[in-house]
Amino acid sequence: MKIPKQEYTPEFRELAVKRVRSGQGISAVAKDLGLIEQTLRNWVKAAAAGKLNSAGGKVVTPEQMELSRLRAENIRLKRECEILKKATAYFARDVQ
């Protein structure tokens, strides 16, 4: 099953990069925001080069930003649930 590509708002990206620049670790910020670490590393690198946000970006409300974060977290939690279901089935089979 292919996971759909997640689109993040420019404001969300800037917030994530600011948290990393303020001294928080990339892994901690990525986990907190429901991101893949490499994605966040790419954003930090792009921000350092001044190319984080594409030109002509639309204005995004805080609600849209929160929705984007929650969607990413929802995908992560669904993956974790799938893994737990498979592990439960595997270990239940071994016990019998």
DAHUSUL-V246001 format. One record per pair of residues at least 24 apart in sequence whose C-alpha atoms are under 7 Angstrom apart, sorted by the first residue. I is the first residue (numbers start at 1). J is the second residue. If there is no record, write none. Layout:
((I	J) (I	J))
This chain:
((8	68) (9	60) (9	65) (10	53) (12	65) (13	43) (17	43) (17	44) (33	69) (34	69) (34	72) (34	73) (34	76) (35	72))
